[in-house]
Amino acid sequence: MDGNNYNSWADQWDDGPDPVTVGSGNKNSSNNSTKYKQKLGEGFGKTKAVASTGVKKLKDGTSVGLQWIKTKYSKATHKH
């Protein structure tokens, strides 16, 4: 493939302007960067909450699974 004709995924599917470069020549670039930082912080907060919920579910599921195995093992060893 020729290096000059290579397009990245974003070049092929996203024909809109890059959000970081839109406000770079603007007087309000510090205001724009503050908005982006705020949205980025909100995104991290949501990601953290989803990850926390996922970890709790994984922990609960593992606990239930291990308890099930323990119960099955104890039933198998106590048969006479």
DSSP file (Angstrom, degrees, kcal/mol; ACC not computed):
  #  RESIDUE AA STRUCTURE BP1 BP2  ACC     N-H-->O    O-->H-N    N-H-->O    O-->H-N    TCO  KAPPA ALPHA  PHI   PSI    X-CA   Y-CA   Z-CA
    1    1 A M              0   0    0      0, 0.0     2,-0.3     0, 0.0     5,-0.1   0.000 360.0 360.0 360.0 134.7    0.0    0.0    0.0
    2    2 A D    >   -     0   0    0      1,-0.1     3,-0.9     3,-0.1     4,-0.5  -0.538 360.0-137.6 -74.1 132.0    1.4    3.4   -0.9
    3    3 A G  T 3  S+     0   0    0     -2,-0.3     3,-0.5     1,-0.2    -1,-0.1   0.770 101.3  57.2 -61.2 -28.2    2.1    5.6    2.1
    4    4 A N  T 3  S+     0   0    0      1,-0.2    -1,-0.2     3,-0.0    -2,-0.0   0.772 108.9  44.5 -75.6 -25.5    0.6    8.7    0.3
    5    5 A N  S <  S+     0   0    0     -3,-0.9     2,-0.3     2,-0.1    -1,-0.2   0.387  84.9 118.5 -99.1   3.1   -2.8    7.0   -0.2
    6    6 A Y        -     0   0    0     -3,-0.5     2,-0.4    -4,-0.5    -3,-0.0  -0.553  43.0-169.5 -75.8 128.4   -3.1    5.5    3.2
    7    7 A N        -     0   0    0     -2,-0.3    -2,-0.1     3,-0.0     2,-0.0  -0.950  16.7-130.3-116.8 138.3   -6.1    6.8    5.3
    8    8 A S     >  -     0   0    0     -2,-0.4     4,-1.9     1,-0.1     5,-0.2  -0.278  34.3 -99.7 -75.1 170.9   -6.6    6.1    8.9
    9    9 A W  H  > S+     0   0    0      1,-0.2     4,-2.2     2,-0.2     5,-0.3   0.914 125.5  51.4 -57.4 -44.0   -9.9    4.8   10.2
   10   10 A A  H  > S+     0   0    0      1,-0.2     4,-2.5     2,-0.2    -1,-0.2   0.881 107.7  52.2 -63.8 -38.0  -10.9    8.3   11.3
   11   11 A D  H  4 S+     0   0    0      1,-0.2    -1,-0.2     2,-0.2    -2,-0.2   0.862 113.2  45.1 -65.8 -34.3  -10.1    9.7    7.9
   12   12 A Q  H  < S+     0   0    0     -4,-1.9    -2,-0.2     1,-0.1    -1,-0.2   0.862 127.7  23.3 -76.9 -35.9  -12.3    7.1    6.2
   13   13 A W  H  < S+     0   0    0     -4,-2.2     2,-0.6     1,-0.2    -2,-0.2   0.639 114.4  59.7-111.1 -17.8  -15.3    7.3    8.5
   14   14 A D     <  +     0   0    0     -4,-2.5    -1,-0.2    -5,-0.3     0, 0.0  -0.895  47.1 167.3-118.9 102.8  -15.3   10.7   10.1
   15   15 A D        +     0   0    0     -2,-0.6    -1,-0.1    -3,-0.1     3,-0.1   0.411  48.7 101.2 -94.1   3.1  -15.4   13.5    7.7
   16   16 A G  S    S-     0   0    0      1,-0.1    -2,-0.1     0, 0.0     2,-0.0  -0.314  84.3 -82.9 -81.3 168.5  -16.2   16.2   10.3
   17   17 A P        -     0   0    0      0, 0.0    -1,-0.1     0, 0.0     5,-0.0  -0.335  48.4-100.0 -69.5 153.7  -13.7   18.6   11.8
   18   18 A D    >>  -     0   0    0      1,-0.1     4,-1.1    -3,-0.1     3,-0.5  -0.621  27.3-140.6 -74.0 125.6  -11.4   17.5   14.6
   19   19 A P  H 3> S+     0   0    0      0, 0.0     4,-0.6     0, 0.0    -1,-0.1   0.766  98.8  54.9 -63.8 -25.2  -12.9   18.8   17.9
   20   20 A V  H 34 S+     0   0    0      1,-0.2     3,-0.2     2,-0.1     4,-0.0   0.872 111.9  42.0 -74.8 -35.9   -9.5   19.7   19.4
   21   21 A T  H X4 S+     0   0    0     -3,-0.5     3,-0.8     1,-0.2     4,-0.4   0.586  94.4  81.7 -88.8 -10.1   -8.5   21.8   16.4
   22   22 A V  H 3< S+     0   0    0     -4,-1.1     3,-0.3     1,-0.2    -1,-0.2   0.920 103.7  30.2 -61.7 -45.4  -11.8   23.6   15.9
   23   23 A G  T >< S+     0   0    0     -4,-0.6     3,-1.0    -3,-0.2    -1,-0.2   0.250  88.9 104.7 -98.9  13.3  -11.1   26.2   18.7
   24   24 A S  T <  S+     0   0    0     -3,-0.8    -1,-0.2     1,-0.3    -2,-0.1   0.824  86.8  39.6 -68.1 -31.2   -7.3   26.4   18.4
   25   25 A G  T 3  S+     0   0    0     -4,-0.4    -1,-0.3    -3,-0.3     2,-0.2   0.359  98.4 103.3 -96.3   6.5   -7.3   29.8   16.7
   26   26 A N  S X  S-     0   0    0     -3,-1.0     3,-1.1     1,-0.1     4,-0.1  -0.549  75.5-129.8 -91.2 150.6  -10.1   31.2   18.7
   27   27 A K  T >  S+     0   0    0      1,-0.3     3,-0.5    -2,-0.2     4,-0.2   0.797 109.3  59.4 -65.0 -28.6   -9.8   33.7   21.6
   28   28 A N  T 3>  +     0   0    0      1,-0.2     4,-2.7     2,-0.1    -1,-0.3   0.061  67.1 118.0 -89.6  25.3  -12.0   31.4   23.7
   29   29 A S  H <> S+     0   0    0     -3,-1.1     4,-2.5     1,-0.2    -1,-0.2   0.855  75.8  51.2 -64.8 -32.9   -9.6   28.4   23.4
   30   30 A S  H <> S+     0   0    0     -3,-0.5     4,-1.7     2,-0.2    -1,-0.2   0.882 110.9  49.0 -69.7 -35.3   -9.1   28.4   27.2
   31   31 A N  H  > S+     0   0    0      2,-0.2     4,-1.9     1,-0.2    -2,-0.2   0.907 112.2  48.8 -66.2 -41.9  -12.8   28.3   27.6
   32   32 A N  H  X S+     0   0    0     -4,-2.7     4,-2.3     1,-0.2    -2,-0.2   0.913 110.5  50.0 -64.0 -42.8  -13.1   25.5   25.1
   33   33 A S  H  X S+     0   0    0     -4,-2.5     4,-2.5     1,-0.2    -1,-0.2   0.849 107.9  54.3 -66.8 -31.8  -10.4   23.5   26.8
   34   34 A T  H  X S+     0   0    0     -4,-1.7     4,-2.3     2,-0.2    -1,-0.2   0.910 108.4  49.1 -65.7 -41.1  -12.2   24.0   30.1
   35   35 A K  H  X S+     0   0    0     -4,-1.9     4,-2.5     2,-0.2    -2,-0.2   0.916 112.1  48.3 -62.9 -42.6  -15.4   22.6   28.6
   36   36 A Y  H  X S+     0   0    0     -4,-2.3     4,-2.6     1,-0.2    -2,-0.2   0.906 111.2  50.0 -65.4 -40.9  -13.5   19.6   27.2
   37   37 A K  H  X S+     0   0    0     -4,-2.5     4,-2.5     2,-0.2    -1,-0.2   0.901 111.0  49.9 -63.4 -40.0  -11.8   19.0   30.5
   38   38 A Q  H  X S+     0   0    0     -4,-2.3     4,-2.2     2,-0.2    -2,-0.2   0.931 113.1  45.3 -64.4 -45.5  -15.1   19.1   32.3
   39   39 A K  H  X S+     0   0    0     -4,-2.5     4,-2.2     1,-0.2    -2,-0.2   0.885 112.8  51.4 -65.5 -37.7  -16.7   16.6   29.8
   40   40 A L  H  X S+     0   0    0     -4,-2.6     4,-2.2     2,-0.2    -1,-0.2   0.903 109.7  49.9 -65.1 -41.1  -13.7   14.4   30.1
   41   41 A G  H  X S+     0   0    0     -4,-2.5     4,-2.0     2,-0.2    -2,-0.2   0.889 110.0  50.4 -63.6 -40.1  -13.9   14.4   33.9
   42   42 A E  H  X S+     0   0    0     -4,-2.2     4,-2.2     2,-0.2    -2,-0.2   0.893 109.4  52.1 -63.8 -39.8  -17.6   13.6   33.7
   43   43 A G  H  X S+     0   0    0     -4,-2.2     4,-2.6     1,-0.2    -2,-0.2   0.906 108.9  49.2 -63.6 -41.9  -16.8   10.7   31.3
   44   44 A F  H  X S+     0   0    0     -4,-2.2     4,-2.6     2,-0.2    -1,-0.2   0.882 109.2  53.1 -65.4 -37.1  -14.2    9.3   33.8
   45   45 A G  H  X S+     0   0    0     -4,-2.0     4,-2.0     2,-0.2    -2,-0.2   0.917 111.4  45.5 -62.6 -43.2  -16.7    9.6   36.6
   46   46 A K  H  X S+     0   0    0     -4,-2.2     4,-2.4     2,-0.2    -2,-0.2   0.909 113.0  50.5 -66.3 -42.0  -19.2    7.5   34.6
   47   47 A T  H  X S+     0   0    0     -4,-2.6     4,-2.7     1,-0.2    -2,-0.2   0.904 109.6  50.9 -62.3 -41.5  -16.5    5.0   33.6
   48   48 A K  H  X S+     0   0    0     -4,-2.6     4,-2.4     2,-0.2    -1,-0.2   0.904 110.4  49.1 -63.1 -41.8  -15.5    4.7   37.2
   49   49 A A  H  X S+     0   0    0     -4,-2.0     4,-2.2     2,-0.2    -2,-0.2   0.913 112.9  46.7 -65.2 -42.9  -19.1    4.0   38.3
   50   50 A V  H  X S+     0   0    0     -4,-2.4     4,-2.4     2,-0.2    -2,-0.2   0.914 113.3  48.9 -65.9 -42.6  -19.6    1.4   35.6
   51   51 A A  H  X S+     0   0    0     -4,-2.7     4,-2.5     2,-0.2    -2,-0.2   0.905 110.4  51.3 -63.8 -40.8  -16.3   -0.3   36.4
   52   52 A S  H  X S+     0   0    0     -4,-2.4     4,-2.2     2,-0.2    -1,-0.2   0.917 110.9  47.7 -62.1 -44.1  -17.2   -0.3   40.1
   53   53 A T  H  X S+     0   0    0     -4,-2.2     4,-2.4     1,-0.2    -1,-0.2   0.906 111.6  51.2 -63.0 -41.8  -20.6   -1.9   39.5
   54   54 A G  H  X S+     0   0    0     -4,-2.4     4,-2.4     1,-0.2    -2,-0.2   0.898 109.3  49.6 -62.9 -41.2  -18.9   -4.5   37.2
   55   55 A V  H  X S+     0   0    0     -4,-2.5     4,-2.6     2,-0.2    -1,-0.2   0.900 110.1  51.0 -65.5 -40.4  -16.4   -5.4   39.9
   56   56 A K  H  X S+     0   0    0     -4,-2.2     4,-2.6     2,-0.2    -2,-0.2   0.921 111.5  47.5 -62.4 -43.6  -19.1   -5.8   42.5
   57   57 A K  H  X S+     0   0    0     -4,-2.4     4,-2.8     2,-0.2    -2,-0.2   0.904 112.5  49.4 -64.3 -41.0  -21.1   -8.1   40.1
   58   58 A L  H  X S+     0   0    0     -4,-2.4     4,-2.5     2,-0.2    -2,-0.2   0.914 111.8  48.4 -63.4 -43.2  -18.0  -10.1   39.4
   59   59 A K  H  X S+     0   0    0     -4,-2.6     4,-2.3     2,-0.2    -2,-0.2   0.927 113.9  46.3 -63.1 -45.9  -17.2  -10.4   43.1
   60   60 A D  H  X S+     0   0    0     -4,-2.6     4,-2.5     2,-0.2    -2,-0.2   0.916 113.5  48.9 -63.5 -43.9  -20.7  -11.5   43.9
   61   61 A G  H  X S+     0   0    0     -4,-2.8     4,-2.5     1,-0.2    -2,-0.2   0.896 111.7  48.9 -63.8 -41.0  -20.8  -14.0   41.0
   62   62 A T  H  X S+     0   0    0     -4,-2.5     4,-2.7     2,-0.2     5,-0.2   0.912 110.9  50.7 -64.3 -42.6  -17.5  -15.5   42.0
   63   63 A S  H  X S+     0   0    0     -4,-2.3     4,-2.2     2,-0.2    -2,-0.2   0.922 112.0  46.6 -61.2 -45.5  -18.6  -15.8   45.6
   64   64 A V  H  X S+     0   0    0     -4,-2.5     4,-2.2     2,-0.2    -1,-0.2   0.908 113.1  50.2 -63.9 -42.4  -21.9  -17.6   44.5
   65   65 A G  H  X S+     0   0    0     -4,-2.5     4,-2.2     2,-0.2    -2,-0.2   0.913 111.4  46.9 -63.3 -44.2  -19.9  -19.9   42.2
   66   66 A L  H  X S+     0   0    0     -4,-2.7     4,-2.6     1,-0.2    -1,-0.2   0.881 111.4  51.8 -66.3 -37.5  -17.4  -20.8   44.8
   67   67 A Q  H  X S+     0   0    0     -4,-2.2     4,-2.5    -5,-0.2    -2,-0.2   0.900 108.9  51.0 -64.5 -39.8  -20.2  -21.5   47.3
   68   68 A W  H  X S+     0   0    0     -4,-2.2     4,-2.6     2,-0.2    -2,-0.2   0.921 111.5  47.3 -62.0 -45.1  -21.9  -23.7   44.8
   69   69 A I  H  X S+     0   0    0     -4,-2.2     4,-2.6     2,-0.2    -2,-0.2   0.917 111.8  50.7 -62.2 -43.6  -18.7  -25.7   44.2
   70   70 A K  H  X S+     0   0    0     -4,-2.6     4,-2.5     2,-0.2    -2,-0.2   0.911 111.3  48.1 -60.8 -43.3  -18.2  -26.0   48.0
   71   71 A T  H  X S+     0   0    0     -4,-2.5     4,-2.2     2,-0.2    -2,-0.2   0.925 112.3  48.4 -64.0 -45.5  -21.7  -27.3   48.5
   72   72 A K  H  X S+     0   0    0     -4,-2.6     4,-2.0     1,-0.2    -2,-0.2   0.901 112.9  48.8 -62.1 -41.0  -21.4  -29.8   45.6
   73   73 A Y  H  X S+     0   0    0     -4,-2.6     4,-2.0     1,-0.2    -2,-0.2   0.914 110.9  49.0 -65.7 -43.0  -18.1  -31.0   47.0
   74   74 A S  H  X S+     0   0    0     -4,-2.5     4,-1.3     1,-0.2    -1,-0.2   0.876 111.2  50.3 -67.7 -35.5  -19.4  -31.4   50.5
   75   75 A K  H  < S+     0   0    0     -4,-2.2     4,-0.4     1,-0.2    -1,-0.2   0.886 111.5  49.1 -66.0 -38.5  -22.4  -33.3   49.3
   76   76 A A  H  < S+     0   0    0     -4,-2.0     3,-0.4     1,-0.2    -2,-0.2   0.848 113.5  45.2 -70.7 -34.0  -20.2  -35.7   47.3
   77   77 A T  H  < S+     0   0    0     -4,-2.0    -1,-0.2     1,-0.2    -2,-0.2   0.706 108.8  56.0 -84.9 -19.7  -17.8  -36.4   50.2
   78   78 A H  S  < S+     0   0    0     -4,-1.3     2,-0.2    -5,-0.2    -1,-0.2   0.463  78.6 109.8 -93.0  -1.1  -20.5  -36.9   52.8
   79   79 A K              0   0    0     -4,-0.4    -3,-0.0    -3,-0.4    -4,-0.0  -0.558 360.0 360.0 -73.6 136.8  -22.3  -39.7   51.0
   80   80 A H              0   0    0     -2,-0.2    -1,-0.1     0, 0.0    -3,-0.0   0.347 360.0 360.0-120.3 360.0  -21.9  -43.1   52.6
